[in-house]
Amino acid sequence: MKLSQPIAHLLLFLVALIYGATFSIAKEVLDDNYISPSGFIVLRISCAVILFFIFSRKARITISKKDWLRLVLSGLFGAAANMLLFFYGLKYTTPIHAALIMTTTPILVLVIALLLRMEAISLKKLLGIGLGMTGAVLIITGGKPPDFTPSHANGDLMVFLNAASYAIYLIIIKDLLKKYPPLVVLRWVFLFGFIFVLPFGLPSLLHVSWSTFPLKIWLATGYVLFFATFLTYYLNVSALRVVPASTVSFYIYLQPVLATVIATLLGKDHLDLRDSFLFLLIFLGVYLVSKK
């Protein structure tokens, strides 16, 4: 059954909410070196493969020969390259730099879509993207200019390539979702992604000391595997069937908003008048981009 536009936007908001919480939850696992970044990615993708095959096991869909290359490329750009580049980029740069660079994703998606003539541009959409990016950048930087130093250059480049990789993935997968159910598409995307990342992360994953995991680390790992990987990808592609790729990517601007709100509710941050104004700016941008 095809989703309505309002339901699609609700799903995208839920994805942004899950990702907003993921920054704090995944940090618990990575900061204490329970699992290395590459090992965590192999674990994420392998679990996603299993779940997508389980949930799509009743689907008897024949994939057209011409679509296999798109599925391979979707696995490369959407599951393997973007995850590896982001985690390794984050190792060499700062979270603020990474978050700033990730705000280029909606712009990259829109540029690629325009070049391929897959989306029509409008003044309203450009204004919405401008407002959303302005609000997100000011929230992330705290109103201060970011300090781009040479030591962060490699990490910054990796995060930018990650943003470009995800943008390419959203464009490639859009046409596949017009022909096949989301679960069927994603089971092949993650299977090919698993093949690509296995050589990078398997050695470190084999050396994980699972017996040292306290309960909170098990819960954090489970959250990342199910909610931040399986569920978010499924909700994203479900929404992508009825809304443009640029709109799906635009919801990345809500992540710093929701991350701050969650941190405030947990008592780890506070919300002031300035942040509230910037949040409204981002929501206005979302409204302009999504409104028909």
Backbone torsions as a table, in degrees:
resi	resn	phi	psi	omega
1	MET	NA	133.4	-177.3
2	LYS	-77.2	135.9	179.6
3	LEU	-74.7	152.7	172.4
4	SER	-83.6	162.7	179.6
5	GLN	-59.5	-47.3	179.5
6	PRO	-59.8	-39.4	179.1
7	ILE	-66.2	-39.3	178.8
8	ALA	-60.7	-42.4	179.2
9	HIS	-69.3	-32.7	176.0
10	LEU	-64.5	-41.0	177.6
11	LEU	-63.1	-40.7	179.6
12	LEU	-66.1	-36.6	175.9
13	PHE	-64.4	-40.4	178.8
14	LEU	-63.6	-39.4	177.1
15	VAL	-61.3	-46.2	178.8
16	ALA	-61.4	-36.7	178.7
17	LEU	-65.3	-44.0	179.4
18	ILE	-63.4	-44.7	179.1
19	TYR	-66.5	-34.6	178.7
20	GLY	-60.6	-36.7	177.7
21	ALA	-79.7	-24.7	-175.4
22	THR	-63.9	-35.4	-178.9
23	PHE	-55.7	-43.5	-178.8
24	SER	-76.8	-37.9	-175.1
25	ILE	-74.4	-46.5	-179.5
26	ALA	-65.9	-29.8	-179.7
27	LYS	-60.7	-32.6	178.7
28	GLU	-59.9	-39.0	-177.1
29	VAL	-77.4	-43.7	-173.7
30	LEU	-77.6	-38.1	-175.8
31	ASP	-63.8	-35.5	-179.1
32	ASP	-94.1	11.1	174.7
33	ASN	58.2	34.3	175.1
34	TYR	-67.7	-40.1	176.8
35	ILE	-137.0	137.2	177.6
36	SER	-71.7	159.0	179.2
37	PRO	-55.4	-47.2	-177.9
38	SER	-67.9	-37.5	177.4
39	GLY	-65.7	-39.0	179.0
40	PHE	-63.2	-38.4	-179.2
41	ILE	-66.7	-43.5	177.3
42	VAL	-60.9	-40.9	179.3
43	LEU	-64.2	-44.2	179.7
44	ARG	-60.2	-49.5	-174.8
45	ILE	-70.8	-39.0	-179.6
46	SER	-65.7	-40.4	177.1
47	CYS	-65.7	-38.7	178.4
48	ALA	-64.0	-40.7	177.6
49	VAL	-58.1	-48.5	-179.0
50	ILE	-60.5	-46.9	-177.7
51	LEU	-65.1	-43.1	-178.9
52	PHE	-67.5	-34.8	176.7
53	PHE	-71.1	-36.2	177.7
54	ILE	-64.6	-48.3	-175.4
55	PHE	-74.7	-16.3	179.5
56	SER	-111.4	14.4	-173.3
57	ARG	-62.9	-26.6	-178.6
58	LYS	-84.8	-9.8	-178.6
59	ALA	-77.9	123.2	177.7
60	ARG	-110.0	81.2	-174.5
61	ILE	-114.5	130.8	176.0
62	THR	-94.5	123.0	179.7
63	ILE	-84.8	129.7	177.5
64	SER	-64.7	144.5	-177.8
65	LYS	-57.4	-37.2	-177.3
66	LYS	-71.6	-15.3	-177.9
67	ASP	-91.8	-11.7	-178.5
68	TRP	-63.6	-38.7	179.1
69	LEU	-62.9	-39.2	177.9
70	ARG	-64.6	-38.3	178.2
71	LEU	-66.4	-40.7	177.2
72	VAL	-62.3	-45.3	179.9
73	LEU	-66.2	-35.7	177.1
74	SER	-65.3	-39.2	176.1
75	GLY	-65.0	-38.0	179.8
76	LEU	-67.7	-52.2	-174.9
77	PHE	-82.5	-34.4	-172.8
78	GLY	-91.5	-26.8	-177.3
79	ALA	-114.5	-40.4	-173.5
80	ALA	-91.6	-63.0	-172.2
81	ALA	-63.0	-45.1	-175.1
82	ASN	-67.0	-36.8	178.5
83	MET	-70.0	-45.9	179.7
84	LEU	-63.1	-46.4	-178.1
85	LEU	-63.6	-38.8	-178.7
86	PHE	-68.2	-47.5	-176.9
87	PHE	-67.3	-40.5	178.6
88	TYR	-74.0	-33.8	175.5
89	GLY	-63.4	-40.7	179.6
90	LEU	-64.5	-25.0	179.3
91	LYS	-68.3	-31.8	-174.6
92	TYR	-104.8	-11.6	177.8
93	THR	-120.9	-172.4	-178.4
94	THR	-101.4	157.7	177.6
95	PRO	-57.2	-35.1	180.0
96	ILE	-66.2	-45.0	177.9
97	HIS	-60.6	-45.1	-178.4
98	ALA	-61.2	-45.7	-179.7
99	ALA	-64.2	-38.9	177.8
100	LEU	-62.2	-47.5	-176.7
101	ILE	-67.1	-33.5	179.3
102	MET	-64.6	-21.0	178.1
103	THR	-70.3	-7.8	176.2
104	THR	-80.0	-12.3	-176.8
105	THR	-55.4	-51.0	179.9
106	PRO	-60.0	-36.0	179.8
107	ILE	-68.6	-42.5	179.1
108	LEU	-62.5	-42.0	178.2
109	VAL	-61.0	-45.0	-178.7
110	LEU	-64.9	-41.4	179.6
111	VAL	-63.6	-46.9	180.0
112	ILE	-62.6	-43.5	179.8
113	ALA	-63.3	-38.0	178.7
114	LEU	-68.4	-41.5	179.2
115	LEU	-63.2	-36.3	179.1
116	LEU	-88.7	1.8	179.7
117	ARG	57.3	39.0	-179.8
118	MET	-95.9	-16.0	178.8
119	GLU	-139.1	149.7	176.3
120	ALA	-94.7	138.3	-179.8
121	ILE	-89.5	150.4	177.3
122	SER	-144.7	155.4	179.6
123	LEU	-62.5	-36.7	179.9
124	LYS	-63.6	-42.1	-179.8
125	LYS	-67.4	-41.5	178.2
126	LEU	-63.7	-40.8	178.3
127	LEU	-64.3	-42.7	178.6
128	GLY	-61.7	-44.0	178.7
129	ILE	-64.2	-40.9	179.0
130	GLY	-62.7	-44.5	179.2
131	LEU	-65.5	-43.9	-179.6
132	GLY	-63.3	-44.2	-179.0
133	MET	-66.8	-40.9	178.5
134	THR	-60.3	-47.7	179.6
135	GLY	-62.4	-43.6	-178.9
136	ALA	-64.8	-44.5	-179.0
137	VAL	-63.2	-42.9	-179.4
138	LEU	-67.8	-34.8	176.2
139	ILE	-66.3	-46.2	-175.7
140	ILE	-66.8	-41.1	-176.0
141	THR	-88.3	-12.5	-176.1
142	GLY	70.4	21.9	179.9
143	GLY	83.3	-0.1	-179.1
144	LYS	-103.8	146.6	178.5
145	PRO	-65.8	134.4	179.8
146	PRO	-67.5	147.9	-178.9
147	ASP	-96.6	95.3	-179.7
148	PHE	-88.6	106.3	-179.2
149	THR	-106.5	155.5	-179.1
150	PRO	-56.5	-30.9	-177.8
151	SER	-65.4	-20.2	-179.0
152	HIS	-95.1	-2.8	-170.5
153	ALA	-57.9	-46.9	-178.4
154	ASN	-64.0	-43.5	178.7
155	GLY	-63.9	-42.8	178.8
156	ASP	-61.3	-41.6	179.5
157	LEU	-63.3	-41.9	179.7
158	MET	-63.7	-41.4	179.8
159	VAL	-67.1	-38.2	176.8
160	PHE	-64.3	-42.6	177.8
161	LEU	-63.9	-33.0	175.1
162	ASN	-63.4	-43.7	178.6
163	ALA	-63.0	-42.0	178.0
164	ALA	-65.4	-39.3	179.3
165	SER	-61.4	-45.2	-179.6
166	TYR	-67.1	-35.2	177.7
167	ALA	-63.2	-43.8	178.3
168	ILE	-62.5	-42.0	178.7
169	TYR	-58.2	-46.5	-179.4
170	LEU	-61.3	-35.8	179.3
171	ILE	-71.9	-45.6	-177.5
172	ILE	-62.6	-44.7	-170.7
173	ILE	-75.9	-18.7	-177.1
174	LYS	-55.3	-48.1	-178.7
175	ASP	-68.2	-34.2	179.1
176	LEU	-63.7	-35.3	-178.2
177	LEU	-72.6	-14.2	175.0
178	LYS	-77.8	-18.5	-175.0
179	LYS	-110.2	-28.2	-173.1
180	TYR	-131.1	154.1	176.3
181	PRO	-62.3	146.7	-178.2
182	PRO	-54.6	-42.7	-178.1
183	LEU	-63.2	-37.1	179.3
184	VAL	-67.7	-44.0	179.0
185	VAL	-60.9	-46.9	-174.5
186	LEU	-70.1	-29.5	179.8
187	ARG	-65.8	-35.0	178.3
188	TRP	-79.6	-36.7	177.1
189	VAL	-57.7	-47.3	-177.7
190	PHE	-76.0	-28.7	176.1
191	LEU	-65.0	-45.8	177.8
192	PHE	-68.0	-37.2	176.4
193	GLY	-61.9	-38.7	178.5
194	PHE	-61.4	-41.9	179.6
195	ILE	-62.2	-39.1	-178.3
196	PHE	-70.5	-38.5	-173.4
197	VAL	-89.9	-17.5	-174.9
198	LEU	-53.1	-46.7	-179.2
199	PRO	-62.8	-26.7	-176.5
200	PHE	-80.7	-36.4	-170.6
201	GLY	-112.2	-15.1	-176.6
202	LEU	-60.5	-45.3	-178.7
203	PRO	-56.8	-43.7	-179.2
204	SER	-73.3	-31.3	179.3
205	LEU	-66.7	-33.0	-180.0
206	LEU	-68.5	-17.8	-177.5
207	HIS	-103.3	12.1	178.7
208	VAL	-72.2	132.9	178.5
209	SER	-91.7	85.2	-175.3
210	TRP	-62.5	-29.2	-177.0
211	SER	-69.0	-16.0	-178.9
212	THR	-89.2	-2.7	-176.5
213	PHE	-72.5	120.5	169.7
214	PRO	-75.2	171.9	-176.0
215	LEU	-58.7	-41.6	-176.9
216	LYS	-64.1	-31.1	178.5
217	ILE	-74.1	-37.8	174.8
218	TRP	-61.5	-43.3	179.9
219	LEU	-66.4	-41.7	179.0
220	ALA	-64.5	-42.3	178.5
221	THR	-63.7	-44.3	178.3
222	GLY	-61.8	-38.5	178.0
223	TYR	-61.5	-47.0	-178.7
224	VAL	-63.8	-41.0	-177.0
225	LEU	-68.6	-44.9	-175.8
226	PHE	-88.7	-56.4	-173.8
227	PHE	-76.1	-50.0	-173.4
228	ALA	-81.0	-8.5	178.7
229	THR	-119.1	-69.8	-176.6
230	PHE	-60.4	-55.5	-173.2
231	LEU	-68.9	-42.1	-177.7
232	THR	-65.3	-42.1	179.0
233	TYR	-65.0	-39.7	-180.0
234	TYR	-66.4	-44.8	179.4
235	LEU	-65.5	-38.4	179.5
236	ASN	-62.1	-48.6	-177.5
237	VAL	-71.4	-29.1	176.2
238	SER	-64.1	-43.0	177.7
239	ALA	-69.3	-34.0	-177.4
240	LEU	-64.4	-18.1	178.6
241	ARG	-70.5	-22.5	-174.7
242	VAL	-124.2	-8.5	177.9
243	VAL	-126.5	157.0	-179.3
244	PRO	-64.3	156.0	179.5
245	ALA	-61.4	-35.9	-179.4
246	SER	-65.0	-32.9	178.4
247	THR	-69.8	-42.1	177.4
248	VAL	-59.0	-46.2	-178.2
249	SER	-68.9	-28.8	-177.2
250	PHE	-62.8	-27.5	-178.2
251	TYR	-66.1	-6.4	175.2
252	ILE	-63.2	-25.8	-179.7
253	TYR	-68.1	-20.6	178.6
254	LEU	-78.5	-17.3	-174.7
255	GLN	-61.4	-46.7	177.7
256	PRO	-65.2	-30.5	177.1
257	VAL	-63.3	-53.5	-176.5
258	LEU	-68.7	-34.2	177.4
259	ALA	-62.4	-39.9	178.8
260	THR	-68.3	-42.7	179.4
261	VAL	-61.3	-44.5	179.9
262	ILE	-64.0	-42.8	179.0
263	ALA	-63.7	-35.9	178.2
264	THR	-66.2	-44.1	179.7
265	LEU	-64.4	-30.6	179.3
266	LEU	-85.2	-1.0	179.3
267	GLY	78.8	15.4	-178.7
268	LYS	-98.8	-3.6	-179.3
269	ASP	-155.2	175.8	176.6
270	HIS	-135.4	154.5	-176.4
271	LEU	-110.5	121.0	179.2
272	ASP	-109.7	180.0	-176.0
273	LEU	-64.3	-37.7	-179.6
274	ARG	-63.4	-46.7	178.8
275	ASP	-61.8	-39.5	179.4
276	SER	-61.1	-40.4	177.9
277	PHE	-64.4	-43.2	180.0
278	LEU	-66.2	-35.2	176.6
279	PHE	-62.1	-42.5	178.3
280	LEU	-63.6	-34.9	178.3
281	LEU	-62.7	-43.6	179.6
282	ILE	-66.4	-44.4	179.5
283	PHE	-63.3	-34.2	175.5
284	LEU	-64.5	-40.3	177.0
285	GLY	-62.6	-42.7	177.4
286	VAL	-60.2	-42.1	-179.7
287	TYR	-62.7	-44.0	-178.4
288	LEU	-66.7	-38.1	-179.0
289	VAL	-72.3	-36.9	-172.9
290	SER	-90.3	-19.6	-175.7
291	LYS	-72.8	131.3	176.8
292	LYS	-73.7	NA	NA
